[in-house]
Amino acid sequence: MMVEEIAQKENFKILEFTKSVDEETIGEGKIPKTIKAAYVEKDGMVYLLKENGTMERIGSIEYWQQIKKFEAKDDYVAKINTKIKHKIDLASCGLCDLHKNTTALLNIVATNRCDLRCWYCFFYEEKAGFVYEPSIDEIKKQIEVARSMNCYTPPIQITGGEPTLRKDLHEIIKAGKEFGSPHVQLNTNSISLGIQYFEKPEKAVERVRKWKGAGLNTIYTSFDGLTAKPNSNIKNHYEIPFALEAYYNGGVKSIVLVPTVSQLNLKETPSIVKFAINNVEKGIKGVNFQPISLVGFIKKGDREKLRVVQSDIVYELKKEFDIGMDAWYPVPTVASLADIIGREPHVHFYNNEKCGIATYAYIDHEKRKLHPITEFIDVDRFITDVSEMHGSKLKKALFGAKLIPTAIKYGSLRRALAEKLKGYILVDELPNGVKISNLLEEIIEKGNYKVLGAFHQYFLFFGMMHFQDYYNYDVNRVQRCSIHYAAGKRVIPFCTYNVFPSIHRDRFLKINRVKGKEAERLMEESRKAKDKVIEFREKKDEIVSSPIYKEAYRGLGK
């Protein structure tokens, strides 16, 4: 039955057409069939409806209306230096010649080994049945491929598995920096470092300093909530306070908490934010929520018990912090601004608007309150005005002409743009006396990661990236993906790589797996690391009585 007929029969309003996958055609090594789908609305909720009759919740109509205000324009198309020609099937996913976005973050898988066994994860060596651990030279070749396709070396995320199980992690970080990556971040559960700091603080700090010295910029660490009850997924509850000490004392003061959110821990999201506020002085700069991706065949009833969408998290946070949907913006909101201030070639933000939303909030420590950035800046008006000149040389020329007098006065077009931005400020002075106009002037004029650090002293970043699964897969979203995996001679969009592991992730990793005695040795190391976590948590009474633990969780129910 046609998707239009199904929508009409069920009294749905069709909002937008796309293509998805027929989950019934997915199997080990099989290439899934693409089918017609549509975003539909009924009773204030938006769903993805497929022509095979399946339907998946996407978010509230309020969420939909907010992201569509700043959707990716048709002319948001980046040039990619690729020889991969698009085919009908998903197995050829490249970056191919139909991809519309460059790499904003390149995932380098350092290992598939891990010292945790999270119930929702399929990406570790015991389940895979093999070890993948590329050499430094292999990693360098992967970075070269990404640089060739993008014409710049993108920001890099070293991920896994658990990358800190590699003793040569600093060499991987160094390789990224030597190839010119402007930003290298480490995706970690922080477990082994936290345990090490608890037992031997000097060794843990020395370890972090080694990473920092190699060029590490940011820690991107798991943190799924404050619950530490028996049989719950406590993730890194006991280890994170000590890991934060190690990061801070080791010189890494840019940390993002990354909670995987399902219905099991949705209610904990406000507490996660409070934990971030508690530990801002330890270097926490933001929280990036990730609604769970339900990869694997899961019955509809079970999916509904677990499924969380971006609007769920916004509404949960609003109860505590009074930051509404109108303060959240999709990724392509900043596309035009990035093109104006970026020096080509540069990272683009031509993502599909459904991929993620974000905001900033000022931290009022005295009142323990958050103020959305929209209280200080007219973001909507500013972005609307900037977006109007995107894609038109004439509009850009006219805009530039208006800035010329100011540019002559200050000797810089970027400074002139910074001056123009002051016209969008609603309240210039923050409660602590710092002026937003001064912060924006620095960011626009210098336009680098270092300057953003000053902004993050006062504002926390909040983001969400809703990675896809079989049930909500949208081909249009993948076409604009900017978070990519290095995979030999290919660079593969995040969702394609992980949603279809048998034709992308696991297939690539298995072909390039470690073999023989070395594989056995690495497997044994991994088992010992897992046992170490179990042994550490047997010291629960000693851990929770530590001043470091108490300080990290101060004022928070656990």
NUKE-76564 format. One record per residue (C-alpha): x, y, z; residue in three letters. Coordinates in steps of 0.5 Angstrom, whole numbers, plus 500, padded with zeros to 3 digits. Each point is the difference from the previous one (the first is absolute). Last residue first. Layout:
NUKE-76564
((X,Y,Z),"Ala")
...
//
This chain:
NUKE-76564
((544,518,588),"Lys")
((497,506,503),"Gly")
((504,507,498),"Leu")
((502,505,505),"Gly")
((508,498,499),"Arg")
((501,495,495),"Tyr")
((507,502,498),"Ala")
((502,502,507),"Glu")
((498,494,503),"Lys")
((504,496,495),"Tyr")
((506,504,501),"Ile")
((499,500,508),"Pro")
((500,492,499),"Ser")
((495,497,504),"Ser")
((496,497,494),"Val")
((506,497,498),"Ile")
((502,496,506),"Glu")
((493,498,501),"Asp")
((500,497,493),"Lys")
((507,496,500),"Lys")
((496,495,496),"Glu")
((500,505,495),"Arg")
((507,499,498),"Phe")
((500,493,500),"Glu")
((495,500,494),"Ile")
((503,505,497),"Val")
((507,496,500),"Lys")
((496,494,497),"Asp")
((499,504,494),"Lys")
((507,502,499),"Ala")
((502,493,501),"Lys")
((495,498,495),"Arg")
((503,505,495),"Ser")
((507,498,501),"Glu")
((498,493,499),"Glu")
((497,502,493),"Met")
((506,504,498),"Leu")
((505,494,501),"Arg")
((495,495,496),"Glu")
((500,505,495),"Ala")
((508,501,500),"Glu")
((500,492,500),"Lys")
((497,499,493),"Gly")
((496,506,497),"Lys")
((498,507,500),"Val")
((494,502,496),"Arg")
((500,504,494),"Asn")
((495,496,496),"Ile")
((496,499,507),"Lys")
((500,508,501),"Leu")
((498,501,493),"Phe")
((494,495,500),"Arg")
((498,502,507),"Asp")
((499,508,498),"Arg")
((497,499,493),"His")
((496,495,497),"Ile")
((499,496,507),"Ser")
((500,506,504),"Pro")
((494,503,496),"Phe")
((498,505,505),"Val")
((507,502,503),"Asn")
((503,502,493),"Tyr")
((494,503,497),"Thr")
((499,504,506),"Cys")
((507,503,501),"Phe")
((501,501,492),"Pro")
((505,496,497),"Ile")
((507,503,498),"Val")
((503,495,495),"Arg")
((507,498,499),"Lys")
((501,496,506),"Gly")
((494,502,504),"Ala")
((500,506,504),"Ala")
((494,502,503),"Tyr")
((496,506,499),"His")
((496,505,503),"Ile")
((498,505,495),"Ser")
((493,497,498),"Cys")
((497,503,494),"Arg")
((498,494,496),"Gln")
((499,496,506),"Val")
((494,505,502),"Arg")
((497,499,493),"Asn")
((500,493,500),"Val")
((496,500,507),"Asp")
((500,494,504),"Tyr")
((495,500,506),"Asn")
((499,493,501),"Tyr")
((507,497,498),"Tyr")
((503,504,504),"Asp")
((502,508,500),"Gln")
((505,504,505),"Phe")
((496,506,503),"His")
((506,505,502),"Met")
((498,504,506),"Met")
((503,506,502),"Gly")
((501,505,506),"Phe")
((506,504,501),"Phe")
((501,504,507),"Leu")
((502,507,500),"Phe")
((504,504,504),"Tyr")
((507,497,500),"Gln")
((498,498,493),"His")
((500,506,497),"Phe")
((508,501,502),"Ala")
((501,493,497),"Gly")
((497,502,493),"Leu")
((506,504,499),"Val")
((505,494,500),"Lys")
((495,497,495),"Tyr")
((501,505,494),"Asn")
((497,506,497),"Gly")
((504,506,502),"Lys")
((496,505,498),"Glu")
((493,497,501),"Ile")
((502,496,507),"Ile")
((503,506,502),"Glu")
((495,505,499),"Glu")
((495,495,502),"Leu")
((503,500,507),"Leu")
((500,508,500),"Asn")
((493,501,498),"Ser")
((498,495,506),"Ile")
((502,504,505),"Lys")
((503,497,507),"Val")
((497,503,506),"Gly")
((498,494,503),"Asn")
((493,500,499),"Pro")
((501,501,493),"Leu")
((501,507,496),"Glu")
((497,500,493),"Asp")
((493,499,501),"Val")
((496,500,493),"Leu")
((506,499,496),"Ile")
((498,500,492),"Tyr")
((503,507,499),"Gly")
((507,497,503),"Lys")
((501,496,494),"Leu")
((501,505,495),"Lys")
((506,502,504),"Glu")
((503,493,499),"Ala")
((498,500,493),"Leu")
((505,506,500),"Ala")
((505,497,504),"Arg")
((500,494,494),"Arg")
((501,505,495),"Leu")
((506,503,503),"Ser")
((503,507,500),"Gly")
((496,503,506),"Tyr")
((497,506,496),"Lys")
((501,497,493),"Ile")
((496,494,502),"Ala")
((495,504,503),"Thr")
((499,504,494),"Pro")
((500,494,496),"Ile")
((495,496,504),"Leu")
((494,502,495),"Lys")
((504,498,494),"Ala")
((501,493,503),"Gly")
((493,499,501),"Phe")
((499,502,493),"Leu")
((505,496,497),"Ala")
((498,494,504),"Lys")
((493,501,497),"Lys")
((502,501,493),"Leu")
((505,493,501),"Lys")
((493,497,502),"Ser")
((501,493,504),"Gly")
((499,503,507),"His")
((498,507,500),"Met")
((494,499,504),"Glu")
((503,495,505),"Ser")
((503,506,503),"Val")
((494,504,501),"Asp")
((496,493,503),"Thr")
((505,498,504),"Ile")
((501,507,504),"Phe")
((492,501,500),"Arg")
((499,493,503),"Asp")
((506,501,505),"Val")
((498,506,503),"Asp")
((505,500,506),"Ile")
((500,500,507),"Phe")
((494,496,502),"Glu")
((501,496,494),"Thr")
((506,497,503),"Ile")
((496,496,505),"Pro")
((501,502,508),"His")
((502,495,504),"Leu")
((499,500,508),"Lys")
((504,498,506),"Arg")
((498,507,503),"Lys")
((507,501,501),"Glu")
((503,496,495),"His")
((496,504,494),"Asp")
((502,496,495),"Ile")
((499,503,493),"Tyr")
((496,495,495),"Ala")
((502,498,493),"Tyr")
((496,496,495),"Thr")
((500,494,496),"Ala")
((496,495,495),"Ile")
((502,494,496),"Gly")
((499,496,494),"Cys")
((493,503,498),"Lys")
((502,506,497),"Glu")
((504,496,494),"Asn")
((507,502,501),"Asn")
((504,506,495),"Tyr")
((504,502,506),"Phe")
((507,501,496),"His")
((507,499,503),"Val")
((505,504,496),"His")
((503,501,493),"Pro")
((500,505,500),"Glu")
((501,505,506),"Arg")
((493,500,504),"Gly")
((497,507,502),"Ile")
((495,500,495),"Ile")
((499,493,499),"Asp")
((499,498,507),"Ala")
((495,506,501),"Leu")
((496,497,494),"Ser")
((500,493,503),"Ala")
((499,502,507),"Val")
((492,498,500),"Thr")
((502,494,496),"Pro")
((501,496,507),"Val")
((493,501,503),"Pro")
((499,505,505),"Tyr")
((497,500,507),"Trp")
((497,506,504),"Ala")
((493,500,497),"Asp")
((499,493,503),"Met")
((500,503,507),"Gly")
((506,500,505),"Ile")
((496,501,507),"Asp")
((506,496,504),"Phe")
((496,494,503),"Glu")
((494,499,497),"Lys")
((503,502,493),"Lys")
((506,495,501),"Leu")
((494,494,499),"Glu")
((497,504,494),"Tyr")
((506,501,496),"Val")
((502,492,502),"Ile")
((493,498,497),"Asp")
((501,505,494),"Ser")
((506,496,498),"Gln")
((497,493,499),"Val")
((501,495,505),"Val")
((498,493,499),"Arg")
((501,494,505),"Leu")
((493,498,502),"Lys")
((497,502,493),"Glu")
((506,495,497),"Arg")
((497,494,504),"Asp")
((493,501,498),"Gly")
((503,501,492),"Lys")
((504,493,501),"Lys")
((508,501,500),"Ile")
((504,498,494),"Phe")
((507,503,501),"Gly")
((502,507,500),"Val")
((496,504,505),"Leu")
((503,507,500),"Ser")
((499,503,507),"Ile")
((499,507,500),"Pro")
((507,504,501),"Gln")
((501,505,504),"Phe")
((506,505,500),"Asn")
((502,503,506),"Val")
((504,506,500),"Gly")
((507,504,503),"Lys")
((502,495,505),"Ile")
((507,503,502),"Gly")
((500,498,508),"Lys")
((498,507,502),"Glu")
((493,498,496),"Val")
((499,494,505),"Asn")
((494,502,503),"Asn")
((497,503,494),"Ile")
((501,493,496),"Ala")
((497,496,506),"Phe")
((494,505,500),"Lys")
((500,498,492),"Val")
((500,493,502),"Ile")
((494,501,505),"Ser")
((496,503,495),"Pro")
((501,494,496),"Thr")
((498,495,505),"Glu")
((493,499,498),"Lys")
((502,498,493),"Leu")
((504,494,503),"Asn")
((496,494,499),"Leu")
((496,503,494),"Gln")
((507,500,496),"Ser")
((505,505,500),"Val")
((508,499,499),"Thr")
((503,506,504),"Pro")
((506,503,497),"Val")
((504,505,505),"Leu")
((504,505,496),"Val")
((507,501,503),"Ile")
((505,506,499),"Ser")
((505,501,505),"Lys")
((505,495,498),"Val")
((506,502,504),"Gly")
((502,494,504),"Gly")
((497,503,507),"Asn")
((494,501,496),"Tyr")
((499,493,497),"Tyr")
((503,496,506),"Ala")
((495,504,504),"Glu")
((494,498,495),"Leu")
((502,493,500),"Ala")
((499,500,508),"Phe")
((493,502,499),"Pro")
((499,496,494),"Ile")
((502,493,503),"Glu")
((494,498,505),"Tyr")
((494,502,495),"His")
((504,498,494),"Asn")
((494,496,496),"Lys")
((495,499,506),"Ile")
((496,495,496),"Asn")
((495,498,505),"Ser")
((501,493,504),"Asn")
((501,503,506),"Pro")
((499,507,501),"Lys")
((505,506,498),"Ala")
((495,505,497),"Thr")
((504,506,498),"Leu")
((499,500,493),"Gly")
((503,498,493),"Asp")
((506,503,500),"Phe")
((505,498,494),"Ser")
((506,505,499),"Thr")
((502,504,494),"Tyr")
((507,503,502),"Ile")
((502,506,497),"Thr")
((507,503,497),"Asn")
((505,494,499),"Leu")
((506,503,497),"Gly")
((506,495,502),"Ala")
((501,503,506),"Gly")
((493,500,502),"Lys")
((500,492,499),"Trp")
((507,500,504),"Lys")
((497,504,506),"Arg")
((494,496,500),"Val")
((505,494,502),"Arg")
((504,504,505),"Glu")
((493,502,503),"Val")
((498,492,501),"Ala")
((507,498,502),"Lys")
((500,506,506),"Glu")
((494,498,502),"Pro")
((501,493,501),"Lys")
((494,496,503),"Glu")
((494,504,499),"Phe")
((504,504,494),"Tyr")
((501,493,497),"Gln")
((492,498,501),"Ile")
((498,506,497),"Gly")
((505,500,494),"Leu")
((498,492,499),"Ser")
((492,503,500),"Ile")
((500,506,496),"Ser")
((495,497,495),"Asn")
((504,503,494),"Thr")
((499,504,494),"Asn")
((507,504,499),"Leu")
((500,507,497),"Gln")
((505,503,495),"Val")
((498,507,497),"His")
((504,504,494),"Pro")
((502,494,497),"Ser")
((506,501,496),"Gly")
((503,493,498),"Phe")
((505,501,506),"Glu")
((494,501,505),"Lys")
((497,494,498),"Gly")
((506,496,500),"Ala")
((502,503,507),"Lys")
((493,497,503),"Ile")
((501,493,497),"Ile")
((507,500,503),"Glu")
((497,502,507),"His")
((496,494,500),"Leu")
((506,496,499),"Asp")
((498,496,506),"Lys")
((493,498,497),"Arg")
((495,498,506),"Leu")
((498,508,500),"Thr")
((497,499,493),"Pro")
((494,497,503),"Glu")
((496,496,494),"Gly")
((501,505,497),"Gly")
((501,507,499),"Thr")
((506,505,498),"Ile")
((496,506,497),"Gln")
((503,505,495),"Ile")
((499,507,498),"Pro")
((501,500,492),"Pro")
((506,500,496),"Thr")
((498,504,494),"Tyr")
((499,499,493),"Cys")
((494,496,502),"Asn")
((501,494,496),"Met")
((508,500,500),"Ser")
((500,501,508),"Arg")
((495,495,501),"Ala")
((505,495,496),"Val")
((506,503,504),"Glu")
((496,498,507),"Ile")
((499,493,498),"Gln")
((508,499,497),"Lys")
((502,503,507),"Lys")
((496,495,504),"Ile")
((503,494,496),"Glu")
((507,503,502),"Asp")
((498,500,507),"Ile")
((498,493,500),"Ser")
((492,498,500),"Pro")
((497,496,505),"Glu")
((494,496,499),"Tyr")
((499,494,504),"Val")
((496,494,499),"Phe")
((493,497,502),"Gly")
((496,506,499),"Ala")
((496,499,506),"Lys")
((507,499,504),"Glu")
((503,505,496),"Glu")
((496,506,502),"Tyr")
((495,504,495),"Phe")
((493,497,502),"Phe")
((498,505,505),"Cys")
((493,501,503),"Tyr")
((502,495,506),"Trp")
((506,504,502),"Cys")
((506,495,501),"Arg")
((506,504,502),"Leu")
((507,499,500),"Asp")
((500,501,492),"Cys")
((504,497,494),"Arg")
((498,503,493),"Asn")
((506,504,500),"Thr")
((502,506,497),"Ala")
((494,502,496),"Val")
((502,507,497),"Ile")
((493,504,499),"Asn")
((501,506,496),"Leu")
((496,506,502),"Leu")
((498,506,496),"Ala")
((501,496,493),"Thr")
((497,503,494),"Thr")
((492,500,498),"Asn")
((496,499,494),"Lys")
((501,492,498),"His")
((498,499,493),"Leu")
((507,498,498),"Asp")
((501,495,505),"Cys")
((503,501,507),"Leu")
((500,494,499),"Gly")
((493,496,501),"Cys")
((501,494,495),"Ser")
((497,495,504),"Ala")
((493,504,501),"Leu")
((498,498,493),"Asp")
((498,504,494),"Ile")
((507,502,498),"Lys")
((503,507,501),"His")
((507,500,497),"Lys")
((506,500,505),"Ile")
((506,505,497),"Lys")
((500,505,505),"Thr")
((502,507,501),"Asn")
((494,503,504),"Ile")
((497,507,498),"Lys")
((495,502,505),"Ala")
((493,501,499),"Val")
((495,504,504),"Tyr")
((497,503,493),"Asp")
((493,496,502),"Asp")
((500,503,507),"Lys")
((501,497,506),"Ala")
((494,501,505),"Glu")
((500,506,505),"Phe")
((493,501,501),"Lys")
((499,493,499),"Lys")
((503,498,506),"Ile")
((495,504,504),"Gln")
((494,498,497),"Gln")
((502,492,501),"Trp")
((502,501,507),"Tyr")
((493,504,501),"Glu")
((497,494,496),"Ile")
((503,495,505),"Ser")
((505,495,499),"Gly")
((502,494,495),"Ile")
((495,494,502),"Arg")
((501,494,495),"Glu")
((495,497,495),"Met")
((500,494,497),"Thr")
((495,499,494),"Gly")
((505,497,494),"Asn")
((499,507,497),"Glu")
((503,503,506),"Lys")
((498,505,505),"Leu")
((505,505,504),"Leu")
((496,503,506),"Tyr")
((498,507,502),"Val")
((496,501,506),"Met")
((495,505,502),"Gly")
((494,496,499),"Asp")
((502,497,493),"Lys")
((506,502,496),"Glu")
((504,497,494),"Val")
((507,499,498),"Tyr")
((500,496,493),"Ala")
((503,494,498),"Ala")
((501,497,493),"Lys")
((504,493,500),"Ile")
((508,498,500),"Thr")
((501,493,500),"Lys")
((506,497,505),"Pro")
((506,497,497),"Ile")
((501,494,503),"Lys")
((506,498,504),"Gly")
((496,497,506),"Glu")
((493,502,499),"Gly")
((496,506,499),"Ile")
((494,500,495),"Thr")
((495,500,505),"Glu")
((503,507,502),"Glu")
((498,503,494),"Asp")
((504,506,500),"Val")
((498,507,499),"Ser")
((499,505,495),"Lys")
((497,507,501),"Thr")
((494,504,499),"Phe")
((498,506,505),"Glu")
((494,502,504),"Leu")
((494,496,499),"Ile")
((494,500,504),"Lys")
((498,494,503),"Phe")
((493,497,500),"Asn")
((502,493,500),"Glu")
((497,498,493),"Lys")
((503,507,497),"Gln")
((507,498,503),"Ala")
((499,493,498),"Ile")
((498,502,493),"Glu")
((506,506,499),"Glu")
((505,494,502),"Val")
((498,496,494),"Met")
((497,493,502),"Met")
//
